[in-house]
């Protein structure tokens, strides 16, 4: 998010004069805005009314300056707190990124894997306490507006930011977000502990060219799917605003999505403070080229419903200048400024800033940071988040005995971009060492040497550079290579223990771990036809504006490695010598132990992260080989998979007796994993995403957002997955009684039929048997986690009313509950349904389309190739064709002999009207002359051949034309 932080530091210093918190004078305590007994609206209006226009405008930047005459201190929006307090910026030190050393909880996808909102609320409360503790230390750096949680749906696991979201399911994502947000906010009815901002609105699930790609999302998918988790969190008052995403939605940048000022605010009873993502306002005139001037862009941003410009770090001058220009040009009014300034101030009031005593949370001290209670909660949460994928009786392990703990993540703990600094580290190796009698270990990394073919010299890590300097494979010329997937590996110097990094040139071995915004420690070792290897640098190679087009390593005149070729043909060639076969070494250790635990997975900074999507979900090839070799050496093998996203582990599932998955779960990861492996904790985590058998089960294009049309997620996918949504095993067994469906409720009796206590996540799904349109295979409607002793039973009751089964009717653009029979499905996962019942719902039948009425083109029932585009820059959605032959369909239309087709369209081209199919009977063609611009609309008509009855109407628009509305009369 901070792509240009370093470039703007000097500019920021030129324009910002910091004011220390103590510099603000106390305002007159008699001012009404200082009186906490008054209604919030009254206090906000009073304060806004006392501000000058310049002061109000200043509040629209991410760094709101102090206003000493009224006692207002500096207020900074945005502290990262996704799964613990992570980082913030210090504008007094050139906007330096300040990492928090605090309690780090499991990554967000791990939090959701607990399926336990009450636990996650406790986690959110702990994070909120710690942020208050940091705020007490330095209120300028540690602002109380948190940029969390992330509720973007995990539609496709190749998304680089998969670990930041919760689930592919909107209800589960909304429920976990509500719990975390409520924890962050605290339970006081009038005050906030922190002010959470949910992100990123909306339909955002790709990193590649994220600020230039448009998410093509039909209204039904947008309403039923992408908007839903935001709606759930805001309706439940679990957030104080949203952050707009970088992408375009149906042709319009999300930064100026009109939903931000309308629909989003309608979901909450509270006044919301909405913010832009970092630098997104300048994308409007830059990469998106949506507006000609920043004045137009800023005016549109405010008008759309954003209140804060996250841009230019601490330098508010460009934002303020553009807003003043917009006012002068009549693009904004002072009333617009008042509204956004009031929104910005509203959360500051609720945070207690203007109360005489600072509000009920002002007394939280730094002593809460990394407290013993929070460490215990982190361990509990990490254990609850772990998911037992397979168990053929090998688990739980018995304490004692000899264990080989091998693999690249066995003795390592990793954080991510939105994770804080770990205050201490308990690795899986550490956790198992506390339980076993003896432990051996190996990272399973190949130790290699690279000899340049042309000179016969070896690549070595020197004091200031990496170059071809050695005549033999000395320790300086040896590197431990770990394969992290997608063919990407890291190279760690044996001589100094540091990773090889580009470091903006030259290459140097200086990094402890992959890190930073541009992760410069990534390489692909590409084998050539002649048996040699070339090195491809993959440290965000798509950012050619930063690194240039040369991605391949060459040797410079000084003998140092450099980036000197755009392709393998011009790259330096190396003989790759394997000095130590890491897989064989690990297998040898496993053979000597009673039990082997293979710890494999991902580094959150490598082969996929923000700004970088993954090519596949495959485990690294050498890690896959490691599992196979260890299993061959020791049949008693358990795989611990520590990763940020679903991975393809078909061989392990077929051959390894025990598999446990965990996210990167914080400092207590090792304790938590050992707690589960040795049975101190009965695993109860459940998957929040479908784990596919291959990347081929996913759409070829990551940008296919229409989950209905492309059969994505458990809702619509017809593929047989490796592990289903909701999957997770236990060390005990649960029996489901006969369900009762009555009076708007579903009840089922759950019995622990095993020999030990355990937790069951009871999941309620429904399937609508008949409908006008395609329905999900099944859809999660409710869930509850219950804890039962052996032999104990409990009746679980869920509310399920007809209104809960409503779906979006695109024909009338509203929610509707259809008359239909619904299967009521209860089980332990979406594929493990234990009991069934039915529910007959009397609703309504969607009538045939009446195309005599003006019909919006975007309300089509089916399409091929058509794009959804912006009707105007302010609002509205239209349909355009990507290529000749693209079409949209309007099913079950009651045609009553209309003879004239009338359309409102922009651009130029023709529209064919056909029956039955895109190539069916041609009724007529309307031709539109060039309107002079894509936002200049005109009416075009065509005389149609005679027809009648209920039929499917197909419109085939030509490229270059935007179709807004039409009718047939």
N, C-alpha and C positions, 0 to 999 in steps of 0.2 A: 504494500500500500504506500510505501514511502519511496517511490521510484526515483525521486529527484531531490531527496533530502540534502545530500551533500552539495548539490549544485546551487541550492538557494540559501545556504547558511550565511554566505557573505551578504547577500541582498537583504536577508532578514535583519542582520546586524545593523545595516544602514538605516532601517526605518523604524525599528522597535527600541524604545527606551523602557527597559524593565522597571516595574514598580513592585517592590517587595510587598508581601501581604500586609505587613504592619504599616505601610505608608498610607493606606486608606483611612481617612478620618471617619470617625463615628458619625453617622447621620443623626439628625434630630430625632430622638426616640419618640417624639410626638407624631411623627409622620405616620399616617395610616398604614403604609406598607410595612411598617415595623411591628404592627399589632397582630400577633398570631390568633387573636380571637375573631378577627374579621374573616369573611369568606375569601377564598383564594382569588376569585375573580376580582373582588374589590381591591385587594392588595396589589395584584398585577396591574390593574388599570391605574391605580394611584401612582405607582412607580413609573410606568410608561409615560403618564402625563407630566411627570417632573423632568423627563429627559429631553435634551435638545435633539434635533433631527440628526446631527452628527453622532451624538452618543447612541442613539437608537441604531443607526447604521452600523456602528462599531460592534454591536452585539451579534451581528450576522456572520462574523468571521469565527473560525474555530478557536482563536485565542481572544476572548472577550477582555478588553483592557479594564483596568481599574478606573472607577469614576469617584475620585476622592471626595468631591463635594457632597455626595449622597452616601458615602461609606461603602460603595461597592468595590470589592476586591477583584483581582484577576480571576477569571474563570476559564478553564481549558476544557473543551469537550473531548471526550474520547480517551479512556484508559482501557487497554486490552485486558480482558478478564474471562477468556473463553472457558478455561478449566483451571482456574486459579489466577491470581493477579500476575500478569505477564510482563508488560512493559508500558512505558509512557515516554514522553519527550520533555526535555528540559530546555526551554527556550532561552534560558540565561547562559546556556553553553552550546550555542549554535545548533539548537534543536537536537541535541544528542539523544540517541535512543538509550533510555535507562532501563535495564532489565531488573525485574524484581526477583530477589531471592526469597521465595515464599513457598507455601504449600502448593504442590503441583498435583492435581487430581488427574484421573484418566482423561485421555483425549475425549472430545465431545461424543464421538461415535461410541466410545466406551461407556460414558455416562448413560447414554440411552440404552446400552446393552443390559443395564441392570433392570430395565422395565419397572423401575421403582420410583415413582414421583416423590414419595415422602422422603426417601434417601437423598434424592437429587435436590430437594428443597433444602435439606440440611447442608449439602455441599454448597449450594448457592449462598446460604446464610454465612457459612464459614468464609467464603470468598469475599462477600460483602464486608464482613468484620475485618478481614485483613486489609482490604482497600481502605477502610476507615482508619486502620492503624497506620498505613502508609501516608494517608492524607494528614493525619496528626503530625507526622514527621515533616512533611513538605507539601502543603496544600496547592502549590503552584504546579509541581510535577505530577502529583497523583490526584488528578481531578476525579470527581465522584460520578461523572457520566461514563458508564461502562459501555464499551462496544461489544456486547454479547447479550444473548446467545445468537448463534447462527441457525436459522431454521430452513435454509435452502434444502430442498429435498434431494436425497442421494439417488437420483434417477439412474445415473450411470456411474459405476464404481471407478471408471477411468478418470473421473474428475480429479484434478490435482489437489483440490482442497477437501477431499472426501472426509478426512479426519475431523474437519471443523463442523460438519453437520451431524444430525442425529439419526436419520432414517430415510428410507425410500417411501415411507408411509406418512401421509399428512396428519392423521390423528395421533400417532405415536410421537411424531416430531412436535406437534403442538402441545401435547401433554407434558413432555419432558421440558420443553421451553418454558411452559407455564410454571412448572415446579422450580426450575433454576432461576427464572426471573423473579418469582415471588420471594425466593430466598435472598436474592441480591437486594431486593427492595426492603425487606423487613416486614413486620406485621403491624406496625403502627398505622392506624387508619388515615392519618393526615400527613405523615412525614415519610420520607424515603431514606433508607440507609444508603443506597446508591441508586442511580437512575439508569436502568438498563435500556440499551438500544438494540432492537433485534435487526439482524441483517441477513441477506442483502435483498431488497425488494426490487425485482422478483424474477422468477424463471431464469435463474443463474446457475449453471452447472457445467460450464466449460471455461478453460483458461486461455486456450489458444486464441489470440486476437480478440480477447474478451471485450475490449472497448469498441470493436468494430463489427462484431457479429451480432445478428439479430435473432433472438429466440422466436421462432415461428410457433405461436401457441393459440390454437382455436379457443373460442370463448368457453367451451365446456371444460377443456383441460385447465385453462387459466383459473376458472372458478372452483372446480371440484378438486384441483390438485395443487397448483403452484401458489395460489393465494391462501389456501386453507390454513396452513400452520401459522401464518401471520395473523389471520383472523382469530384463530383459537387463542393465541397468546394475548392479543390485544383485548378480545372480548372478556377474557378472564383477568384483565387489569394487571398483567404480568410484565409490562414494558411501558416505557415512557416515550417511545418514538421508534422510528425505523430509519435505517440507513438505505439509501438508494443504491442499486447495484451498478456496475460498470457497463453492462451490456445494453443493447437495444431490445425492446420488447415490441414485436410486430412493427418494426421499422422506426420506432421512436426511442431515443435515449432514455433509459430509466431515470436519469437525473431530472428529466422534465415530464415524467409520467404524471398525468392528472390525477391518478389514484391517490397520490401522496396528499393532496389537499381535499379529497372527497371521500372515497371509499375507505381508505385507511383510517381516517379520523372518525368515520362513522362507527368503526368497530370498538371504539373506546369511549367511556364516559368521561375520561380525563382529557385535559389539554395535552397535546403531543408536541414533542420537540424532534423534528425530523432533520437528518443530516445527510450531506453528500458523502460519498466515498472519497478517498484521498485523490486529489487532482482531477476528479471527474468534472468539475465545472469548466476547467480549461480544455478537457477533451471535446466539449461542445463546439469549440472553435478550432481545435487542433485535429486529433485523429478522426473525429466524427464529422468535422466540417459541417455541422448542422446549422450554425449561425455564423453570420459574417463578422460580427463584433462581439466583444465580451459584454458590452452593455446589453445587447439583445439576449445573450445567453444567460446572464445573471438575472435579468428581468423575468425571463421565462422560468428560471429555476425557482425564484420566489413565488411567482404566480402559480406554479404547479403544486407547491406545498412544501418545499424544503426551507428550513429556517437557518441552516448553518452551512457555511462554505468551508469545507476541509481542503485547503489549498494554500500554497505559498508558505507553508510552515507557520512562522510567527509574523510574517510580513502581511499585514492587512491592507496595505496601500492599494494593490491592484484590485482587490475585491471592492473596497470602499469607493475607489475611483470609478469603477464600472457601474456600481449601483447609483452613484450620483449622476453619472451620464445618463443612465436609464431614467432617472427622475426628471432630468432636464429635457429629455426627449419625449416625455409623456408615456413611457413604457411601463412605469411604475407610479404609484401614488404614495403619499405618506401613510395612508391607511394600510397599504400593503406592508410597509415597513413596520408600522405599529403592530400588526398582527404577528409577524414573524419575531419581532423583538419580544413581544409578550409571551410567545411560545417559548423562546429561549429562557426568559426569566421564570417561567412557570415552574420548571424543575428545580431552579435554584431556591425558590420559595419552599417547595416541598422537601428539599434537602435540609432545610432549616437555616440556611445562610442568613436570612434576614430576621430570624427570631432572636430575641435578646440573649437566650441561653444556647443558641446554636441548634436547638432541636434535641430530641431524645437520643440521637446516636452520636452526639458531639463528644461524649465522654469515652468513646472506645479508644483505647490506647494501643501503641505499637506492640504491647506485650502479647497480643493475640496472634501475631505473625509467626507461623511455623510453631504453634503451641503444641504441647503434648496431645491435647484433645484433637487438634486438627491432624496431627500425624496419625492418630488412631483412626480418625474418620477416613483419611486417605487410604489406609490399609484396608479398612472395611469396604470401601467403595471399589478399590481395585480388585478385591476378591469377588465381590458381587458382580462386577462387570465381566469377569472371565467367563468364557463360553466353552463348555465341554462338547466338542464336536463329535468325538467317537470314543467309545470305551468297550473293549472286548474283555473286560475283567481285569485288566492290568492295574487299574486305578480303583481306589486310592492306594498309594504306595505305603509300605510299612517302614517306619523309621529304622535307621541303622542300615547296615550293609554298605556295599561299595557302589558308587554311582559315577558314571562318566557324564559330565555336563559339557557338551560340545556345541559349537556353532558360533556364527558371527555376532549374535546378540546375547550369548550366554553370560558374558561378564561385562556387558555394556548396557547403559541406560541412555535413551535418547529423548530429547525434548523436541519441540517443533517451533515454527515461527511464532505461534500464538501461545506458547507455553513459557512459564517463568523459568528461572534458574533453579536447579534442584539444590536444596540446602544440604542434602546428603544423598547417598546412593546405596540402595540395596538391590544388587543384581539377582538374577535367577540363580546364578552360581552361588552367591552369598546365601540366599534363602535355603537352597538345598544343602549347602555345607553345614548349616545349623542342624539339619535333620539326619544326615547320613553319617556312617562311621568313617568312611573315607571317600574322598572325591578326587577325581582327575579331570583335567579339562584340556580343550584345544579349541581355538577359534575356527578351525577348519579352513583357514585362509591359505591360498597358494603363495609360497614365497618364490618370486620370480626375478629374473634379471633380463634386461633388454639390451641386446648388442646391436648397434647400428651396423647394417650390412656393409655399407661403403667404406667405413673406416675400421671396422672390427673393434671399436671402442664401446664401452658399456655406459649406459645412462646412469649417472650418479647424482646424489643430492649433495651439493656443496654448501658452503656457508651462506652464499648470497644468490645462488641460482642452481638450476638443474640442467646438466649438460652431459655430453658424451666425453668424459674425462678419464675413465678408468680403463686399464688394459686387461683387467680380470674382474671377476664378480666379487669384489670386496664388500664388506658390510654396507659401505656407502652406496654400492651399486645393487643392493638387494631391496626388494619392495614386497610387502604383503598385499596381495590383491584380493578384494572381496567383491563378489558379483551381487549387485543389489536388484537385478531385474531389468528388463528392457535392454539387456546387454550393457548396462552401465556399471562401471566398477570404480572403486577408489584404490589409490596406491599409497601405502604407508611406508615411509623410509624406515628400514631396519636400524640405520645408524642413529637417527635422532627421534624416532617414534612419531614423526609428524607426517601429515598427509601432503601429497604434492598438490599445489594450488597454482592457478594461473596468476593470481595476485595482480591483475591488470598488466601483467608482463613485467619482468620475465617469470618463467615458472620457478617456483621455489617450494621447498618442503617446510612449511611453517604453520600448518593448521592442526589443531588438536582434533577437531571433528568437522565435518561439513557444516557450514553455517553461513549466515549473512543473507542479504536479499538476493544477490547473484551468487549462487552456490558454485564456487569455482574449483571444486575438487572432484569433478566428474569426468570420466573418460570412457570411451568404448575402445576395446582392443580388437580391431577388426582383422581377421585372418584373410590373407590374399591368396590368389590362385597358386602362387609359387611357394606357399608355405610360410612366407614372412608375415609380419604384422605391421599395421600402421595404427597410430593413436589418433582418435577423433575426440576433440575436446567438446564436452556437452554441457558446460556450465552456462545454461541458458543461451544455447547457440542460436535460438530464434531472435535474440535481441541484437541483430546485426548493427543497429545504430550505435550500440555500445562497443561491441567486439569486432565489428567488421565481418566480411564474408568469409574470411579464412577460419575454418574450423579444424583443419588438420595440422598435426605437429610436424614441423621441419626442424632442421639444425641450422642455426645461424653461423655466420662467418667466425664468430667467437667461440663456437662449439656449444653454445647454450641452446636449449630447446625454445622454440617460439611457434607462434601460429603463423604459418606462411603459405598455406595452400587451401583453396576452396574444395578440393577433392582428394581422393585417395591416390590418384595418379601422381600428384606432385608432392606427396607426403614422404617423409623419411621412412625407410623400411628397417624393421628390427627383427632379429631372431629372438624368439621368446623362449628362454630357458627356465624350466621348472626346477628349482633347487630343492624345494620341499613340497610334496603333494599334500596339501592340507586336508583333503578328503581322506586320503589313505592314512594320514597321521591320526585323525579323529576316529576313524574306524578301528585302528589298532588299540586306541585307548578304550573304546567301547567294548571291544572283545574281551578285555581283561576285567570288566566290571560286571556286577550282577545285574545292573539296570543302566540303560543309556537314556539320557534326556537330550534331545537335539533341539537347540533353540535357534530358530531361523526367522526370517521376516524382512522387515524394511528399515531403512533409515528415513525418517520423515523429511529430510532435506534432499534426498537423492532419488533420481528417476521419476520425480513427480512431486509437485508442490504448487503453491500459488504462482501463477503465470506459466505453469508447465504441467500439461496433462500427461497421463500415462498412455503408452501404446497398447498395453495389454495388462491382464491381471496375473500373468504367469509369475511364479516364483523364480528367482535367479537360477540359471542353469546349474551353476556349481552348488548352490544350496539344495537344489533338487537331487543332484548327484550325491551330496552329503547324506541326505535322508536315506537314499537307497543303500549306500555303502554301510552306514551304521546299522541299519536294519539287517543287512546281510551278515554283519559281524555279531550282532546281538539281537535275538528275537524279542527280548524284553526291551523294546524301544518305545519311548513316548516322545512325540513331537510337541514342542511348545512353539506356537506360531505367534510372533509379536509383530503386528503390522497395523497400518493405518487404514486398511481397506480390505475388502474380500480378495482372496487369492485362489488361483487354480491349483489345487493340490490333489488331483485325482489319484495319483499313484499312492500317496500317503494314505488316503481314505481307504483304498483297496487293500493295503498291505500292512500298515502300521497299527498296532493294537490300541493305542491311545493318542488322542490329539486334543490339545487345549489351545484356545485362541485368546489372546489378550491384546488390547491396544498398548501403545506406549503409555504406561499407566502411572508414571511419576516415581518419586523416590522409594515408595514402598512396593514397587512392582515385584521384587524378589520375594519379599515376605508373603505377598498376596498369592503369587503363583505357588509357592511352597505350601501355603495354607490349603489350597485346593488340591494339589497333587497328593498331599499326605492326609487329606480327609478332615482336617480341622474345620474346613468350610465345605459344606456340600454345595457344589456348583449350581447356580441358578440363573446365570446370564443367558440371554437369548439374542439371537442375531436380529439386527434391525434392517438388514439388507439381504437380498437374494445373493447367494454365492453360486456363480455360474460354472459350468463344467469347462467352458472355454470362452475366450474372447469372441469366438464366432457366434455365440448365443446372444451377443449384443448387436445393436445396429452398427452398420459399417461407419456411419457418420455420428460423431459425438453430438452434433448439433441438432439431432432429431428429437425435438422436445415434445412432440405429440405422442404421449405414451399409449393412447388408444389406437391411433392409426398404425403405430409401429410395434405394438404388443410388448411394451416394456414394463418392468417391475413385476412383482408377484400378482399385481392386480390384473394384468392382461397377458403376461407372457405364457406361451404354450410350451416352452422348453422345459425339460426335466432338469432341475438344478442339481448341483452337487449338494448344497444345503439350502433348505427352504427358509424363507422369511419366518422368523419366530423360532427357529430351531435352537435347541440346547438341551443337553442331557443332564441327568441327576444321578446321584449314587443311591437313590431310592426310587420306588415306583408309585404312581398315583392312579387311582381308579376314579372314573367319572360316572356319576349316577345318571338316571334318566332326567333330562331337562324338563322344566315346566315353563311354558310360555303363557303368561296370563297378565292382563291388566297393565300392559305397557312394561312388563318386566320379564327377564329370563333368569331362571334360577337353576342351579345345578349343584349337587352335593359332591364334594371332592374328598377322597379318602386316601391317606398315606398307607399304601398296601405293602410298604417295604419295612426294613428293620432299623432304619435310622431316620432322624428328623431331617426335614428338607423343605425347600420352597418350590412351589409350583406356580408358574405364570399361566393363569387360566385366560385363554384368548377366545373372544367371541367374534366370529365372522358371519357375514350374511352373503347370500347370492340371490339376486332377483331373477326369477325364472323367465319372465316375459317382459318385454319392453319394446318401445318404439325403436330404441337404439342399442348398440352393443353395450353390455354391462360387464363389470369386472368378474373374473372367475370367482373371486371371493374378496371381501373387503373387511378389514378390521373395524369393528364397531366399539369395542370396549376390551379392557383387560384388567386383571387384578392379580397381584402377587400374594399368595397365602403361605403361611408357615405352619406346618403340621408335624406333630410328633408321630412316631410309629403307631399305626392303628387309629389315629385321630381323624375325625371328619369335620368338615365345615361346609355350610351352604353359602355359595357365592351368588349374589344377585346383581344383575345388571339392568339398568333402565334401557328400554328399547321401545321407542314410540314411533308411530308412522312418520312423524316429522323428521326423525333421525335418519330416515331412509330416502330423504329427498335427493334429487339429482338436478343438474342444470338442464333445462329445456332450451336448446338453442333456437327453436322455432319461435318461441315467444320471449326469449331472453329473461327468464325468471326460473326460480326454483319450483320444482313440482314433485309431488309424491304420486306415483302412478298406481293404479289398481293392479295388483300383482300378488303372486304367492312368492314368499321369500324363504329360502332355506336358511335355517338358523344352525350354525355350525360351531361347536365348542371343542377345543382341543389344546394341545401343547405346542403346536406350530401351525402354520398355514397348510402344511401337508400332513400333519398328524392330527386328524380330526377324530375325536373319541366319541362324540355324541351328536345327533342331529335331531332337529325338530323343524316344524314349518310355522310360518306366520302369514296369514292371509290379510292383506292390507287393502282396504277400500279407499282409494284415492280418486284420481281422475285419469281419464284417457286423453292423451294428447291428440287434439283434432288434426285433420288433414291441413296442410298448409294452404292458406288463402293468398295466392300470389297476386290477387287483385290489390291487396294492400301493399304499400311501399315496403319492400323487404330489403333489409341490409344484406349485402353480399357476404359479409363475414359470418352470417348465421348458417352457412352451408352445412349439409349433413355429411358430405364426403368430398374428397378432392384428390388431385394428383398434380404435383409440381407447383401448385399455386402458392404465392407468397402473401402473407398478411403484412400490410404496410400502413403507414400513418396517413390519415385522411387530411389532417392539417398538422402543423407543428405543435398545436396546443392540445388537440383531442381528436378522437375518432379513429376507426380502423377500416381500411378498405382492402380489396383483393387485387393483386396483380399477377400476371403470368410470368414465370421465369423463362419459358420457352414455348414455341409453337406446340399446340396440342395439350397444354395444361388445361385443366377443367375444374369446375366446382359443381356439385349436385345438390338438388333440393328434392328430397324424397317425399313420396306420398302427398303430392300436391293435388288439390281439388280444382281441376281445370274446367271452367264453365264457359268455354267458347270464346275466350278473349281473342281479340284480333290484333292488338297492338302491344308491342314490347317497348317499354320506356325505361331508360337507364340514366342515371347521373354518374358521369365518369370524367376523368381527367387524362391528359396525354393525347394519344392518337392510336387508332387501330380499329379492329372489328370485334364484335361479340356475336358468336353463333348461338342460336337457341335450338336445342335438340331434345328429343324425347327418348327415354329408355337407356341411353348410354352415350358416351362422348362421341361415338360414331353413329348414333341412331338417327332417326328421321330428322332432317333439318327443317325447322319451322320458319326460320327467317334469320337474316343477318343485319345487325345494326352497325353502321360505320361512323366512327367519330373522327372528324377533322381535328387537326392539332389545336388543342386549347391554349397552347402557349406556356405550359408549365404543369408540373405534376400536382400542384395545389390549386390549379384553376379548373373548376368543374363546369361542365356544360351538360345539357340534356340532349339525348339522342334517342331516336325512335326507329322502329322497324315494323312493317306489316307482316303478320304471321299467317301461315297456312291454317286451315281449320283443324281443330282438335277438341277433345272433351274427355271427361272421365278423371279418375284418380291415377296419376302417372308421376314418374320421376322426371324432373326437368334438369337438363344439363346445360350449363353455360360454358362456352369455350372462348375465353377472351384472348386476344392476341397480345404478344409482348409489347410493352410500351404503353399499356393502357391500365389505368386504375379504376376499378369499378366500386362505387360506393353503395348505390341502391338501385333497385329495379322494381318493376311491376309488370303484370300481364293483364290487360283489361280488354 
